[in-house]
């Protein structure tokens, strides 16, 4: 009797759990699709440019993009935080209208990174993008001296903060930023905040994943 009762309870829990998982998956997939649609509406000019392409070019662009959309939907199902699902949607939308078309491997990597970064991580990346992005955009990189001098223009100023190192070390692990070597005139006793340079990959990710990429 007890065994039958236990089995009945477990079956009830299992049914509710499966129902919850299915509902959660559908909600995240719907969130992703809506994020793509909303971003494409914002990028109407980019869509208009696609409309000017030859039928062969447009067809080729969508043939590359649709498998990425399917991959993004699968990733959305596995992503816990909904803000990260939205970022995957932004990446997909910007990838579609990017001139010239971005490589699939790069889009896949961006979506993978988007699954790992928190809102706080994104905030710091965006702030680095604001102060160093123009130089990286212009030259493909920022030289060490410029990055060192510009760093203090960020909201962090010159304060020493362990959170800054923690977050930027994480961004560095994904190839989005690089820690700058300290000046040679500093001794081991010097207590200073590590400074970081935005990398080209970090520039591209910030533009695609934060809805700041356009034509």
Residue frames relative to the residue before (quaternion, step in Angstrom):
aa qw qx qy qz dx dy dz
X 1.0000 0.0000 0.0000 0.0000 0.00 0.00 0.00
X 0.6673 0.4943 -0.2905 0.4754 3.55 0.95 -0.96
X 0.6349 0.5325 -0.3282 0.4535 3.58 1.01 -0.83
X 0.6507 0.5166 -0.3105 0.4618 3.57 0.95 -0.92
X 0.6505 0.5138 -0.3137 0.4632 3.58 0.98 -0.84
X 0.6568 0.5178 -0.3077 0.4537 3.57 0.95 -0.90
X 0.6459 0.5138 -0.3145 0.4691 3.56 0.99 -0.86
X 0.6411 0.5301 -0.3205 0.4531 3.58 0.98 -0.84
X 0.6530 0.5114 -0.3046 0.4683 3.58 0.99 -0.90
X 0.6707 0.5044 -0.2983 0.4547 3.57 0.91 -0.94
X 0.6378 0.5196 -0.3303 0.4628 3.56 1.03 -0.77
X 0.6414 0.5230 -0.3195 0.4615 3.56 1.03 -0.79
X 0.6448 0.5073 -0.3126 0.4788 3.57 1.00 -0.85
X 0.6508 0.5325 -0.3098 0.4437 3.56 0.95 -0.92
X 0.6631 0.5070 -0.3049 0.4585 3.58 0.93 -0.90
X 0.6688 0.4867 -0.3030 0.4733 3.59 0.95 -0.86
X 0.6414 0.5286 -0.3235 0.4523 3.57 1.02 -0.82
X 0.6602 0.4999 -0.3049 0.4703 3.58 0.90 -0.92
X 0.6405 0.5220 -0.3195 0.4638 3.57 0.98 -0.85
X 0.6529 0.5130 -0.3076 0.4646 3.59 1.01 -0.85
X 0.6550 0.5169 -0.3098 0.4559 3.57 0.94 -0.91
X 0.6602 0.5059 -0.3045 0.4642 3.57 0.92 -0.88
X 0.6597 0.5019 -0.3092 0.4662 3.58 0.96 -0.86
X 0.6451 0.5232 -0.3118 0.4615 3.56 1.03 -0.84
X 0.6430 0.5229 -0.3181 0.4603 3.58 0.98 -0.84
X 0.6763 0.4913 -0.2936 0.4637 3.56 0.88 -0.93
X 0.6363 0.5331 -0.3287 0.4504 3.58 1.01 -0.78
X 0.6808 0.4847 -0.2888 0.4671 3.58 0.94 -0.88
X 0.6363 0.5127 -0.3308 0.4720 3.58 1.01 -0.74
X 0.6405 0.5135 -0.3136 0.4772 3.57 1.04 -0.81
X 0.6268 0.5381 -0.3232 0.4616 3.58 1.04 -0.81
X 0.6534 0.5171 -0.3080 0.4591 3.57 0.95 -0.88
X 0.6736 0.4961 -0.3003 0.4583 3.57 0.81 -1.00
X 0.6637 0.4980 -0.3097 0.4643 3.61 0.94 -0.84
X 0.6265 0.5308 -0.3365 0.4610 3.58 1.06 -0.73
X 0.6321 0.5200 -0.3214 0.4761 3.58 1.04 -0.80
X 0.6722 0.5070 -0.2976 0.4501 3.58 0.87 -0.97
X 0.6769 0.4966 -0.2976 0.4545 3.59 0.86 -0.95
X 0.6709 0.4839 -0.3060 0.4713 3.59 0.97 -0.80
X 0.6391 0.5134 -0.3309 0.4675 3.59 1.01 -0.71
X 0.6057 0.5345 -0.3532 0.4719 3.59 1.10 -0.61
X 0.6520 0.4946 -0.3091 0.4845 3.58 1.08 -0.72
X 0.7266 0.3954 -0.2122 0.5203 3.55 1.14 -0.71
X 0.1149 0.8425 -0.5179 0.0937 3.57 1.09 0.74
X 0.6170 0.5566 -0.3489 0.4333 3.59 1.00 -0.76
X 0.6489 0.5160 -0.3098 0.4656 3.56 1.03 -0.80
X 0.6427 0.5081 -0.3183 0.4769 3.56 1.03 -0.76
X 0.6189 0.5400 -0.3421 0.4564 3.56 1.07 -0.73
X 0.6341 0.5287 -0.3260 0.4605 3.58 1.07 -0.75
X 0.6185 0.5277 -0.3404 0.4724 3.58 1.06 -0.74
X 0.6338 0.5524 -0.3202 0.4366 3.55 1.08 -0.76
X 0.6582 0.5021 -0.3000 0.4740 3.57 1.23 -0.45
X 0.5361 0.6254 -0.4058 0.3961 3.58 1.27 -0.24
X 0.5929 -0.5396 0.4407 0.4038 3.54 -1.25 0.34
X 0.6532 -0.5256 0.3651 0.4046 3.56 -1.21 0.47
X 0.6392 0.5291 -0.3250 0.4537 3.58 1.05 -0.76
X 0.6542 0.5082 -0.3107 0.4661 3.59 0.99 -0.85
X 0.6737 0.4952 -0.2946 0.4627 3.57 0.88 -0.96
X 0.6426 0.5202 -0.3194 0.4632 3.57 1.00 -0.86
X 0.6572 0.5121 -0.3086 0.4589 3.57 0.95 -0.86
X 0.6283 0.5425 -0.3297 0.4497 3.56 1.03 -0.83
X 0.7107 0.4481 -0.2638 0.4739 3.60 0.85 -0.96
X 0.6057 0.5539 -0.3607 0.4429 3.61 1.07 -0.60
X 0.6564 0.4741 -0.2997 0.5045 3.56 1.13 -0.63
X 0.7058 0.5126 -0.2637 0.4118 3.56 0.98 -0.91
X 0.6336 0.5714 -0.3520 0.3849 3.61 0.89 -0.81
X 0.6481 0.4866 -0.3487 0.4707 3.67 0.90 -0.69
X 0.6131 0.5334 -0.3481 0.4673 3.59 1.13 -0.61
X 0.6235 0.5303 -0.3334 0.4678 3.59 1.06 -0.74
X 0.6390 0.5147 -0.3203 0.4735 3.58 0.97 -0.84
X 0.6415 0.5140 -0.3120 0.4763 3.58 1.00 -0.87
X 0.6508 0.5243 -0.3118 0.4520 3.57 0.99 -0.85
X 0.6349 0.5231 -0.3272 0.4649 3.59 1.02 -0.76
X 0.6461 0.5085 -0.3166 0.4731 3.58 1.01 -0.79
X 0.6536 0.5033 -0.3115 0.4716 3.56 1.01 -0.80
X 0.6179 0.5576 -0.3428 0.4356 3.58 1.02 -0.79
X 0.6223 0.5554 -0.3351 0.4382 3.57 1.03 -0.79
X 0.7432 0.4162 -0.2120 0.4790 3.57 1.07 -0.79
X 0.5953 0.5921 -0.3519 0.4138 3.58 1.28 -0.15
X 0.4187 -0.7403 0.4745 0.2270 3.55 -0.74 1.09
X 0.7800 0.3538 -0.1798 0.4838 3.58 0.70 -1.10
X 0.4635 -0.7154 0.4565 0.2549 3.55 -0.84 0.98
X 0.5917 0.5587 -0.3806 0.4391 3.60 1.11 -0.52
X 0.6390 0.5118 -0.3284 0.4711 3.59 1.12 -0.58
X 0.5896 0.5447 -0.3609 0.4748 3.57 1.14 -0.61
X 0.6409 0.5262 -0.3176 0.4598 3.57 0.98 -0.86
X 0.6496 0.5153 -0.3239 0.4555 3.59 0.96 -0.80
X 0.6091 0.5292 -0.3556 0.4717 3.59 1.04 -0.68
X 0.6386 0.5286 -0.3199 0.4588 3.58 1.03 -0.79
X 0.6386 0.5228 -0.3200 0.4654 3.58 1.01 -0.82
X 0.6386 0.5287 -0.3208 0.4580 3.56 0.98 -0.86
X 0.6677 0.5060 -0.3039 0.4536 3.58 0.89 -0.91
X 0.6645 0.5036 -0.3130 0.4548 3.59 0.91 -0.87
X 0.6880 0.4748 -0.2813 0.4713 3.57 0.89 -0.91
X 0.6118 0.5500 -0.3478 0.4497 3.57 1.11 -0.64
X 0.6297 0.5567 -0.3367 0.4245 3.58 1.04 -0.75
X 0.7884 0.3328 -0.1654 0.4903 3.58 0.87 -0.93
X 0.4034 0.7434 -0.4620 0.2666 3.60 1.25 -0.01
X 0.1357 -0.7836 0.5995 0.0905 3.59 -0.89 0.92
X 0.5064 -0.3494 -0.7608 0.2065 1.63 -1.13 2.20
X 0.7158 -0.4337 0.2959 0.4604 3.63 -1.21 0.23
X 0.4050 -0.7166 0.5166 0.2355 3.56 -0.90 0.94
X 0.5694 -0.6130 0.4278 0.3420 3.57 -1.11 0.68
X 0.5852 -0.6140 0.4083 0.3375 3.56 -1.03 0.85
X 0.6353 0.5418 -0.3371 0.4350 3.59 0.95 -0.85
X 0.6542 0.5129 -0.3137 0.4589 3.58 1.02 -0.77
X 0.6392 0.5138 -0.3222 0.4728 3.58 1.03 -0.78
X 0.6391 0.5261 -0.3211 0.4600 3.57 0.95 -0.88
X 0.6609 0.5006 -0.3118 0.4641 3.58 0.96 -0.85
X 0.6282 0.5333 -0.3353 0.4567 3.58 0.99 -0.79
X 0.6640 0.4951 -0.3108 0.4662 3.58 0.92 -0.88
X 0.6232 0.5331 -0.3391 0.4610 3.58 1.03 -0.74
X 0.6671 0.4924 -0.2964 0.4739 3.57 0.94 -0.91
X 0.6255 0.5579 -0.3372 0.4287 3.59 1.00 -0.83
X 0.6312 0.5439 -0.3284 0.4448 3.58 1.11 -0.63
X 0.7275 0.4622 -0.2234 0.4551 3.58 1.20 -0.57
X 0.6940 0.4969 -0.2811 0.4387 3.60 1.13 -0.54
X 0.3667 -0.7228 0.5488 0.2050 3.55 -1.02 0.87
X 0.6910 -0.4402 0.3565 0.4491 3.56 -1.31 0.09
X 0.6411 0.5279 -0.3230 0.4538 3.58 1.02 -0.79
X 0.6247 0.5253 -0.3330 0.4721 3.58 1.01 -0.79
X 0.6650 0.5079 -0.2923 0.4630 3.57 0.93 -0.96
X 0.6099 0.5597 -0.3521 0.4368 3.58 1.01 -0.78
X 0.6924 0.4690 -0.2833 0.4694 3.59 0.81 -0.97
X 0.6317 0.5230 -0.3359 0.4633 3.60 1.01 -0.75
X 0.6574 0.5111 -0.3112 0.4580 3.59 0.93 -0.86
X 0.6500 0.5094 -0.3215 0.4633 3.59 1.01 -0.76
X 0.6350 0.4999 -0.3280 0.4892 3.59 1.06 -0.72
X 0.6049 0.5598 -0.3289 0.4610 3.55 1.11 -0.76
X 0.6522 0.5392 -0.3152 0.4295 3.59 0.94 -0.88
X 0.7729 0.3738 -0.2052 0.4699 3.59 0.87 -0.88
X 0.7885 0.3013 -0.1605 0.5116 3.62 1.09 -0.54
X 0.4844 0.7292 -0.4029 0.2669 3.57 1.24 -0.40
X 0.6397 0.5493 -0.3396 0.4168 3.59 0.94 -0.84
X 0.6788 0.4861 -0.2939 0.4653 3.57 0.94 -0.87
X 0.6440 0.5014 -0.3246 0.4780 3.57 1.00 -0.79
X 0.6363 0.5323 -0.3213 0.4568 3.58 1.02 -0.80
X 0.7023 0.4913 -0.2626 0.4431 3.55 0.93 -0.91
X 0.8184 0.2641 -0.0962 0.5012 3.57 0.88 -0.98
X 0.5016 -0.6418 0.4371 0.3813 3.59 1.23 -0.30
X 0.7723 0.0475 -0.0321 0.6327 3.55 1.35 -0.16
X 0.3011 -0.7083 0.5940 0.2340 3.55 -1.30 0.16
X 0.4335 -0.7065 0.4880 0.2736 3.57 -0.82 0.95
X 0.6781 -0.5454 0.3261 0.3694 3.52 -1.18 0.67
X 0.6616 0.5180 -0.3183 0.4389 3.60 0.89 -0.90
X 0.6702 0.4958 -0.3032 0.4615 3.58 0.86 -0.94
X 0.6524 0.5170 -0.3152 0.4557 3.57 0.93 -0.89
X 0.6510 0.5226 -0.3135 0.4526 3.57 0.98 -0.86
X 0.7037 0.4678 -0.2657 0.4641 3.58 0.90 -0.95
X 0.6910 0.4922 -0.2806 0.4489 3.59 0.99 -0.82
X 0.4986 0.7109 -0.4085 0.2815 3.58 1.11 -0.70
X 0.6971 0.4999 -0.2836 0.4287 3.59 0.82 -0.99
X 0.5606 0.6023 -0.3939 0.4096 3.62 1.23 -0.18
X 0.5357 0.6180 -0.4021 0.4115 3.57 1.27 -0.19
X 0.6851 -0.5022 0.3295 0.4121 3.61 -1.22 0.30
X 0.6067 0.5690 -0.3432 0.4364 3.60 1.25 -0.36
X 0.2890 -0.7812 0.5068 0.2220 3.61 1.21 -0.40
X 0.7014 -0.4211 0.3384 0.4650 3.57 -0.89 -0.96
X 0.3885 0.7451 -0.4775 0.2566 3.57 1.23 0.17
X 0.4070 -0.6715 0.5637 0.2563 3.54 -1.23 0.60
X 0.0988 0.8111 -0.5554 0.1545 3.56 -0.51 1.21
X 0.4212 -0.7357 0.4776 0.2307 3.55 -0.63 1.13
X 0.5968 0.5711 -0.3684 0.4266 3.59 1.10 -0.62
X 0.6098 0.5588 -0.3509 0.4390 3.58 1.04 -0.76
X 0.6738 0.4836 -0.2972 0.4730 3.58 0.87 -0.91
X 0.6440 0.5387 -0.3257 0.4347 3.56 0.95 -0.88
X 0.7120 0.4531 -0.2616 0.4684 3.57 0.84 -1.00
X 0.7094 0.4534 -0.2851 0.4581 3.58 0.82 -0.90
X 0.5716 0.5533 -0.3870 0.4663 3.59 1.16 -0.42
X 0.6304 0.5195 -0.3158 0.4827 3.55 1.11 -0.75
X 0.6540 0.4980 -0.3092 0.4782 3.59 0.95 -0.87
X 0.6306 0.5352 -0.3264 0.4576 3.56 1.05 -0.76
X 0.6354 0.5485 -0.3331 0.4295 3.60 1.00 -0.78
X 0.6992 0.4216 -0.2614 0.5147 3.59 1.21 -0.45
X 0.5349 -0.6587 0.3885 0.3593 3.58 1.26 0.12
X 0.4647 0.6957 -0.4303 0.3389 3.58 1.20 0.46
X 0.7842 0.0765 -0.0178 0.6155 3.58 1.18 -0.56
X 0.2037 -0.7707 0.5908 0.1243 3.57 -1.26 0.33
X 0.4365 -0.6888 0.5114 0.2710 3.58 -0.94 0.88
X 0.3677 -0.7371 0.5317 0.1969 3.55 -0.97 0.92
X 0.4781 -0.6390 0.5161 0.3112 3.55 -1.04 0.77
X 0.4821 -0.6773 0.4623 0.3085 3.64 -0.94 0.80
X 0.6492 -0.5035 0.3846 0.4208 3.60 -1.22 0.34
X 0.5743 -0.6354 0.4017 0.3242 3.56 -1.07 0.73
X 0.6577 0.5374 -0.3221 0.4182 3.60 1.16 -0.47
X 0.5454 0.6020 -0.4103 0.4145 3.59 1.25 0.10
X 0.3175 -0.7414 0.5618 0.1840 3.56 -1.06 0.80
X 0.7014 -0.4571 0.3398 0.4284 3.55 -1.32 0.14
X 0.6490 0.5348 -0.3102 0.4434 3.59 1.22 -0.49
X 0.5229 0.6507 -0.4140 0.3631 3.59 1.23 -0.26
X 0.1666 -0.7734 0.6063 0.0800 3.54 -0.91 0.98
X 0.2057 0.7853 -0.5501 0.1960 3.56 -0.33 1.22
X 0.5395 -0.6092 0.4743 0.3359 3.53 -1.29 0.37
X 0.4499 -0.6560 0.5285 0.2965 3.57 -0.90 0.87
X 0.2161 -0.7728 0.5863 0.1108 3.56 -1.08 0.77
X 0.2307 -0.8042 0.5435 0.0682 3.55 -1.12 0.71
X 0.2933 -0.7321 0.5925 0.1644 3.53 -1.24 0.63
X 0.4356 -0.6731 0.5356 0.2651 3.54 -1.04 0.83
X 0.2540 -0.7614 0.5796 0.1408 3.57 -0.95 0.91
X 0.6806 -0.4908 0.3439 0.4215 3.58 -1.25 0.39
X 0.6366 0.5196 -0.3343 0.4615 3.59 0.98 -0.77
X 0.6428 0.5173 -0.3138 0.4699 3.58 1.07 -0.75
X 0.6120 0.5428 -0.3352 0.4675 3.57 1.09 -0.73
X 0.6833 0.4852 -0.2842 0.4657 3.57 0.83 -1.01
X 0.6634 0.5026 -0.3171 0.4547 3.58 0.91 -0.87
X 0.6496 0.5212 -0.3238 0.4489 3.59 0.91 -0.89
X 0.6720 0.4958 -0.2994 0.4615 3.59 0.97 -0.81
X 0.7177 0.4534 -0.2580 0.4612 3.57 0.88 -0.91
X 0.7705 0.4172 -0.2057 0.4358 3.58 0.80 -1.02
X 0.7287 0.3988 -0.2510 0.4969 3.62 1.20 -0.21
X 0.5413 -0.6559 0.3939 0.3488 3.59 1.23 0.26
X 0.5471 0.6144 -0.4038 0.4003 3.60 1.17 0.49
X 0.5221 0.6148 -0.4218 0.4140 3.58 1.24 0.35
X 0.1698 0.7843 -0.5837 0.1236 3.57 -0.85 0.89
X 0.5695 -0.5805 0.4436 0.3766 3.54 -1.25 -0.05
